Amino acid sequence: MASLEMNLYSSSLMMDTTLNILLPEKKHAVGQDDGRSSYPVLYLLHGYGDNYSAWMRKSNIEYIARDYDVIVVMPEGNNGFYVNGENGPDYLTYLAEELPQKMARYFPIATERKDTFIMGNSMGGYGAFRAALAYPDRYAAAVSFSGALVMRREDLIFGGEKNGFLRDYILHVGEWGTEQAEKNDLCLLAEKLETGQEEKPRLFHVCGTEDALTYQAGRRFVDFCRKNTSLDLTYLETEGGHNWGLWTPLIPKAFAFLGLEPYETVKY
């Protein structure tokens, strides 16, 4: 597996931004290749307070992904919740529209829906579902690790009303009851998708039962979808909290859900 850090200018964000990329690279003899011209792509989103490097630094994603024919793209989302804010930047447009175009220009990425996946943790779990529900024609499946899916103010008042998570959630996702918040409400997006004719992405949400931040937020979304939609939604509860100790061991399970199959590795 080859890894690289890339800097580029985003017109959606109106600034330079950075991302990490993993490229499949089987061990071949000189002059041999795997004969593939393109690969599936997984957009992997970081959580609140982290950045594009979090998955590389805090999980074993590089070690796991080396056994799969998949390109992994880890963009910078800052603390923007991967939505288009009322006053910008337009993180959702960057993630779902601009970035795929740029990646397909630079790397052998398969651009078909069936080969395009999105996954994230915490804020990134929300972002993955937000993008998949808004662009069902682009993503075959999405995975949320402890995603901040349907948050209430009472979920976020830890450390008082002035904590950064609450401030940035309201700034980007929107104050509860506003048009901005309704636009970013995953339940409303799922309900709208249910009435349309678009293909619906498969969804997988996993959360720890000791997760004080997002457990209830995830259950709200899961319960709503099971009651009001026919979305193909898989839900897994497991022991643990809101941390990498829960998320990292579940990466292979998430890959299996996405339909990514490991190839036979070289044995020494």
C-alpha positions as a Markdown table, in Angstrom:
| # | Residue | x | y | z |
|---|---|---|---|---|
| 1 | Met | 0.0 | 0.0 | 0.0 |
| 2 | Ala | 1.3 | 3.4 | -0.9 |
| 3 | Ser | 0.4 | 6.5 | 1.2 |
| 4 | Leu | 0.7 | 10.1 | 0.4 |
| 5 | Glu | -0.3 | 13.5 | 1.8 |
| 6 | Met | -1.8 | 15.9 | -0.8 |
| 7 | Asn | -2.4 | 19.7 | -0.7 |
| 8 | Leu | -4.8 | 21.3 | -3.1 |
| 9 | Tyr | -6.9 | 24.4 | -3.5 |
| 10 | Ser | -10.7 | 24.0 | -3.1 |
| 11 | Ser | -13.0 | 26.4 | -4.8 |
| 12 | Ser | -15.9 | 25.2 | -2.6 |
| 13 | Leu | -13.9 | 26.0 | 0.6 |
| 14 | Met | -12.1 | 29.0 | -0.9 |
| 15 | Met | -8.9 | 27.9 | 0.6 |
| 16 | Asp | -6.0 | 25.4 | 0.4 |
| 17 | Thr | -6.8 | 22.1 | 2.1 |
| 18 | Thr | -5.0 | 18.8 | 2.9 |
| 19 | Leu | -5.8 | 15.2 | 2.7 |
| 20 | Asn | -4.3 | 11.7 | 3.1 |
| 21 | Ile | -4.6 | 9.1 | 0.5 |
| 22 | Leu | -4.0 | 5.3 | 0.5 |
| 23 | Leu | -3.4 | 3.6 | -2.8 |
| 24 | Pro | -3.5 | -0.2 | -3.3 |
| 25 | Glu | -0.1 | -1.7 | -4.0 |
| 26 | Lys | 0.3 | -5.4 | -4.0 |
| 27 | Lys | 3.7 | -7.0 | -3.7 |
| 28 | His | 4.6 | -7.9 | -7.3 |
| 29 | Ala | 7.8 | -8.8 | -9.0 |
| 30 | Val | 9.4 | -6.1 | -11.2 |
| 31 | Gly | 7.4 | -5.7 | -14.4 |
| 32 | Gln | 4.2 | -7.3 | -13.0 |
| 33 | Asp | 1.0 | -5.5 | -12.1 |
| 34 | Asp | -2.5 | -6.6 | -11.1 |
| 35 | Gly | -4.0 | -5.6 | -14.4 |
| 36 | Arg | -6.6 | -3.2 | -13.0 |
| 37 | Ser | -7.3 | 0.1 | -14.5 |
| 38 | Ser | -9.5 | 1.5 | -11.7 |
| 39 | Tyr | -10.3 | 0.9 | -8.0 |
| 40 | Pro | -13.3 | 1.4 | -5.7 |
| 41 | Val | -12.9 | 4.5 | -3.4 |
| 42 | Leu | -13.7 | 5.0 | 0.3 |
| 43 | Tyr | -14.0 | 8.5 | 1.6 |
| 44 | Leu | -13.0 | 8.3 | 5.3 |
| 45 | Leu | -14.1 | 11.3 | 7.5 |
| 46 | His | -12.6 | 12.4 | 10.8 |
| 47 | Gly | -14.4 | 13.5 | 13.9 |
| 48 | Tyr | -14.7 | 16.7 | 15.8 |
| 49 | Gly | -11.5 | 18.1 | 17.1 |
| 50 | Asp | -9.4 | 15.9 | 14.8 |
| 51 | Asn | -8.1 | 16.5 | 11.2 |
| 52 | Tyr | -7.4 | 14.7 | 8.0 |
| 53 | Ser | -4.5 | 12.8 | 9.7 |
| 54 | Ala | -6.5 | 11.3 | 12.5 |
| 55 | Trp | -7.3 | 7.9 | 10.9 |
| 56 | Met | -3.7 | 7.4 | 9.9 |
| 57 | Arg | -2.4 | 8.4 | 13.3 |
| 58 | Lys | -4.9 | 6.9 | 15.7 |
| 59 | Ser | -6.2 | 3.7 | 13.9 |
| 60 | Asn | -4.6 | 0.9 | 11.9 |
| 61 | Ile | -6.4 | 1.8 | 8.7 |
| 62 | Glu | -3.2 | 1.6 | 6.6 |
| 63 | Tyr | -2.4 | -1.8 | 7.9 |
| 64 | Ile | -6.0 | -3.1 | 7.2 |
| 65 | Ala | -6.5 | -1.4 | 3.8 |
| 66 | Arg | -3.3 | -2.9 | 2.4 |
| 67 | Asp | -5.2 | -6.2 | 2.0 |
| 68 | Tyr | -7.9 | -4.6 | -0.1 |
| 69 | Asp | -8.2 | -3.2 | -3.6 |
| 70 | Val | -9.6 | 0.1 | -2.6 |
| 71 | Ile | -8.4 | 3.7 | -2.6 |
| 72 | Val | -8.9 | 5.5 | 0.7 |
| 73 | Val | -9.3 | 9.3 | 0.7 |
| 74 | Met | -9.2 | 11.1 | 4.1 |
| 75 | Pro | -10.1 | 14.8 | 3.6 |
| 76 | Glu | -9.9 | 17.7 | 6.0 |
| 77 | Gly | -13.3 | 18.7 | 7.5 |
| 78 | Asn | -12.1 | 21.0 | 10.2 |
| 79 | Asn | -15.0 | 21.3 | 12.7 |
| 80 | Gly | -17.5 | 22.0 | 10.0 |
| 81 | Phe | -19.7 | 18.8 | 10.3 |
| 82 | Tyr | -19.4 | 18.3 | 6.5 |
| 83 | Val | -22.3 | 20.5 | 5.7 |
| 84 | Asn | -22.7 | 23.7 | 3.8 |
| 85 | Gly | -23.0 | 26.4 | 6.4 |
| 86 | Glu | -25.2 | 29.4 | 6.0 |
| 87 | Asn | -22.1 | 31.6 | 5.8 |
| 88 | Gly | -19.8 | 28.9 | 4.4 |
| 89 | Pro | -17.5 | 27.1 | 3.9 |
| 90 | Asp | -19.3 | 24.6 | 1.8 |
| 91 | Tyr | -17.9 | 21.4 | 3.2 |
| 92 | Leu | -20.7 | 19.2 | 1.7 |
| 93 | Thr | -20.2 | 20.5 | -1.8 |
| 94 | Tyr | -16.4 | 20.0 | -1.4 |
| 95 | Leu | -16.8 | 16.4 | -0.1 |
| 96 | Ala | -19.5 | 15.1 | -2.5 |
| 97 | Glu | -18.9 | 17.1 | -5.6 |
| 98 | Glu | -15.6 | 18.8 | -5.9 |
| 99 | Leu | -13.3 | 16.3 | -4.2 |
| 100 | Pro | -14.5 | 13.2 | -6.3 |
| 101 | Gln | -13.8 | 15.1 | -9.5 |
| 102 | Lys | -10.3 | 16.0 | -8.4 |
| 103 | Met | -9.5 | 12.5 | -7.2 |
| 104 | Ala | -10.7 | 10.9 | -10.4 |
| 105 | Arg | -8.5 | 13.3 | -12.3 |
| 106 | Tyr | -5.4 | 12.4 | -10.3 |
| 107 | Phe | -5.9 | 8.7 | -9.4 |
| 108 | Pro | -7.4 | 5.5 | -11.0 |
| 109 | Ile | -10.7 | 5.8 | -9.2 |
| 110 | Ala | -13.8 | 4.0 | -10.4 |
| 111 | Thr | -16.5 | 6.7 | -10.6 |
| 112 | Glu | -19.5 | 4.4 | -10.7 |
| 113 | Arg | -21.9 | 4.5 | -7.7 |
| 114 | Lys | -21.4 | 0.8 | -6.9 |
| 115 | Asp | -17.7 | 1.5 | -6.3 |
| 116 | Thr | -18.1 | 4.6 | -4.1 |
| 117 | Phe | -18.4 | 4.4 | -0.3 |
| 118 | Ile | -18.2 | 6.8 | 2.6 |
| 119 | Met | -17.4 | 6.2 | 6.3 |
| 120 | Gly | -16.6 | 8.3 | 9.3 |
| 121 | Asn | -16.4 | 8.5 | 13.1 |
| 122 | Ser | -18.4 | 10.8 | 15.4 |
| 123 | Met | -18.8 | 14.1 | 13.5 |
| 124 | Gly | -17.5 | 12.1 | 10.5 |
| 125 | Gly | -20.2 | 9.5 | 11.0 |
| 126 | Tyr | -22.8 | 12.2 | 10.7 |
| 127 | Gly | -21.0 | 13.6 | 7.7 |
| 128 | Ala | -21.0 | 10.2 | 6.0 |
| 129 | Phe | -24.7 | 9.7 | 6.4 |
| 130 | Arg | -25.4 | 13.4 | 5.5 |
| 131 | Ala | -23.6 | 13.0 | 2.2 |
| 132 | Ala | -25.1 | 9.6 | 1.4 |
| 133 | Leu | -28.7 | 10.7 | 2.1 |
| 134 | Ala | -28.2 | 13.9 | 0.1 |
| 135 | Tyr | -26.4 | 12.2 | -2.8 |
| 136 | Pro | -27.9 | 8.7 | -3.0 |
| 137 | Asp | -26.9 | 8.6 | -6.7 |
| 138 | Arg | -23.3 | 8.8 | -5.7 |
| 139 | Tyr | -22.8 | 6.5 | -2.8 |
| 140 | Ala | -23.6 | 2.8 | -2.7 |
| 141 | Ala | -23.1 | 2.6 | 1.1 |
| 142 | Ala | -22.2 | 4.6 | 4.2 |
| 143 | Val | -20.8 | 3.6 | 7.6 |
| 144 | Ser | -21.1 | 5.6 | 10.8 |
| 145 | Phe | -18.9 | 4.9 | 13.8 |
| 146 | Ser | -20.6 | 6.5 | 16.8 |
| 147 | Gly | -22.0 | 9.2 | 14.5 |
| 148 | Ala | -23.5 | 12.4 | 15.9 |
| 149 | Leu | -26.6 | 11.6 | 13.9 |
| 150 | Val | -29.7 | 13.3 | 15.5 |
| 151 | Met | -28.4 | 15.5 | 18.3 |
| 152 | Arg | -30.4 | 17.4 | 20.8 |
| 153 | Arg | -29.2 | 20.4 | 22.8 |
| 154 | Glu | -29.3 | 18.4 | 26.0 |
| 155 | Asp | -26.8 | 15.9 | 24.4 |
| 156 | Leu | -24.3 | 18.7 | 23.9 |
| 157 | Ile | -24.4 | 20.6 | 27.1 |
| 158 | Phe | -21.3 | 19.1 | 28.7 |
| 159 | Gly | -19.1 | 21.6 | 30.3 |
| 160 | Gly | -21.8 | 24.3 | 30.0 |
| 161 | Glu | -23.5 | 26.1 | 27.1 |
| 162 | Lys | -20.3 | 27.6 | 25.8 |
| 163 | Asn | -18.5 | 24.4 | 24.9 |
| 164 | Gly | -16.9 | 24.3 | 21.5 |
| 165 | Phe | -18.9 | 21.3 | 20.2 |
| 166 | Leu | -22.2 | 22.9 | 20.9 |
| 167 | Arg | -21.0 | 26.2 | 19.4 |
| 168 | Asp | -19.8 | 24.6 | 16.2 |
| 169 | Tyr | -22.8 | 22.3 | 15.8 |
| 170 | Ile | -25.1 | 25.3 | 15.9 |
| 171 | Leu | -22.9 | 27.4 | 13.7 |
| 172 | His | -22.8 | 24.7 | 10.9 |
| 173 | Val | -25.6 | 22.2 | 11.3 |
| 174 | Gly | -28.0 | 25.0 | 12.6 |
| 175 | Glu | -29.9 | 26.1 | 15.7 |
| 176 | Trp | -32.7 | 23.7 | 16.4 |
| 177 | Gly | -36.0 | 24.7 | 14.7 |
| 178 | Thr | -34.3 | 26.8 | 12.0 |
| 179 | Glu | -34.4 | 26.2 | 8.3 |
| 180 | Gln | -30.7 | 25.4 | 8.4 |
| 181 | Ala | -31.2 | 22.7 | 11.0 |
| 182 | Glu | -34.1 | 21.2 | 9.1 |
| 183 | Lys | -31.9 | 21.0 | 5.9 |
| 184 | Asn | -29.3 | 19.0 | 7.8 |
| 185 | Asp | -31.8 | 16.8 | 9.8 |
| 186 | Leu | -30.9 | 13.2 | 8.9 |
| 187 | Cys | -34.4 | 12.0 | 9.7 |
| 188 | Leu | -36.0 | 14.5 | 7.3 |
| 189 | Leu | -33.5 | 13.6 | 4.6 |
| 190 | Ala | -34.2 | 9.9 | 5.1 |
| 191 | Glu | -38.0 | 10.6 | 4.9 |
| 192 | Lys | -37.5 | 12.6 | 1.7 |
| 193 | Leu | -35.4 | 9.9 | 0.2 |
| 194 | Glu | -38.2 | 7.3 | 1.0 |
| 195 | Thr | -40.7 | 9.2 | -1.1 |
| 196 | Gly | -38.3 | 9.5 | -4.1 |
| 197 | Gln | -37.3 | 7.2 | -6.9 |
| 198 | Glu | -33.6 | 7.3 | -6.3 |
| 199 | Glu | -31.6 | 4.3 | -5.4 |
| 200 | Lys | -31.1 | 4.2 | -1.7 |
| 201 | Pro | -27.6 | 3.8 | -0.1 |
| 202 | Arg | -27.1 | 0.9 | 2.4 |
| 203 | Leu | -26.3 | 2.3 | 5.9 |
| 204 | Phe | -24.4 | 0.8 | 8.8 |
| 205 | His | -24.3 | 2.5 | 12.2 |
| 206 | Val | -22.4 | 1.2 | 15.2 |
| 207 | Cys | -22.1 | 2.7 | 18.6 |
| 208 | Gly | -20.9 | 1.8 | 22.1 |
| 209 | Thr | -23.4 | 1.3 | 24.9 |
| 210 | Glu | -21.3 | 3.5 | 27.2 |
| 211 | Asp | -21.1 | 6.3 | 24.7 |
| 212 | Ala | -22.5 | 9.3 | 26.6 |
| 213 | Leu | -22.2 | 11.7 | 23.6 |
| 214 | Thr | -23.8 | 9.9 | 20.6 |
| 215 | Tyr | -25.5 | 6.7 | 21.8 |
| 216 | Gln | -29.0 | 8.4 | 22.1 |
| 217 | Ala | -28.3 | 10.4 | 18.9 |
| 218 | Gly | -27.7 | 7.2 | 16.9 |
| 219 | Arg | -30.7 | 5.4 | 18.4 |
| 220 | Arg | -33.0 | 8.3 | 17.5 |
| 221 | Phe | -32.0 | 7.9 | 13.8 |
| 222 | Val | -32.2 | 4.2 | 13.8 |
| 223 | Asp | -35.6 | 4.1 | 15.5 |
| 224 | Phe | -36.9 | 6.7 | 13.1 |
| 225 | Cys | -35.7 | 4.9 | 10.0 |
| 226 | Arg | -37.0 | 1.5 | 11.2 |
| 227 | Lys | -40.4 | 3.0 | 11.9 |
| 228 | Asn | -40.8 | 5.4 | 8.9 |
| 229 | Thr | -38.6 | 4.1 | 6.1 |
| 230 | Ser | -37.6 | 1.1 | 4.2 |
| 231 | Leu | -33.9 | 2.0 | 4.2 |
| 232 | Asp | -31.4 | -0.9 | 4.3 |
| 233 | Leu | -30.0 | 0.1 | 7.8 |
| 234 | Thr | -27.8 | -2.2 | 9.8 |
| 235 | Tyr | -27.3 | -1.3 | 13.5 |
| 236 | Leu | -24.8 | -2.7 | 15.9 |
| 237 | Glu | -24.5 | -2.0 | 19.6 |
| 238 | Thr | -21.3 | -3.1 | 21.3 |
| 239 | Glu | -19.7 | -2.5 | 24.7 |
| 240 | Gly | -17.5 | 0.6 | 24.8 |
| 241 | Gly | -17.4 | 4.3 | 24.7 |
| 242 | His | -16.6 | 7.1 | 22.2 |
| 243 | Asn | -13.1 | 6.2 | 21.3 |
| 244 | Trp | -10.7 | 4.6 | 18.9 |
| 245 | Gly | -10.6 | 1.5 | 21.0 |
| 246 | Leu | -14.1 | 0.8 | 19.8 |
| 247 | Trp | -13.8 | 2.0 | 16.2 |
| 248 | Thr | -10.5 | 0.5 | 15.1 |
| 249 | Pro | -11.3 | -3.2 | 15.7 |
| 250 | Leu | -14.5 | -2.7 | 13.7 |
| 251 | Ile | -12.9 | -1.5 | 10.5 |
| 252 | Pro | -12.8 | -5.0 | 8.9 |
| 253 | Lys | -16.5 | -5.5 | 9.8 |
| 254 | Ala | -17.2 | -2.2 | 8.1 |
| 255 | Phe | -15.2 | -3.1 | 5.0 |
| 256 | Ala | -17.2 | -6.4 | 4.9 |
| 257 | Phe | -20.5 | -4.5 | 5.1 |
| 258 | Leu | -19.3 | -2.3 | 2.2 |
| 259 | Gly | -18.7 | -5.4 | 0.1 |
| 260 | Leu | -14.9 | -5.0 | 0.0 |
| 261 | Glu | -13.2 | -8.3 | 0.0 |
| 262 | Pro | -9.5 | -8.8 | 1.0 |
| 263 | Tyr | -7.3 | -10.5 | -1.5 |
| 264 | Glu | -4.9 | -13.3 | -0.5 |
| 265 | Thr | -1.9 | -11.7 | 1.1 |
| 266 | Val | 1.7 | -12.7 | 0.5 |
| 267 | Lys | 2.8 | -15.0 | 3.3 |
| 268 | Tyr | 6.4 | -15.0 | 4.5 |
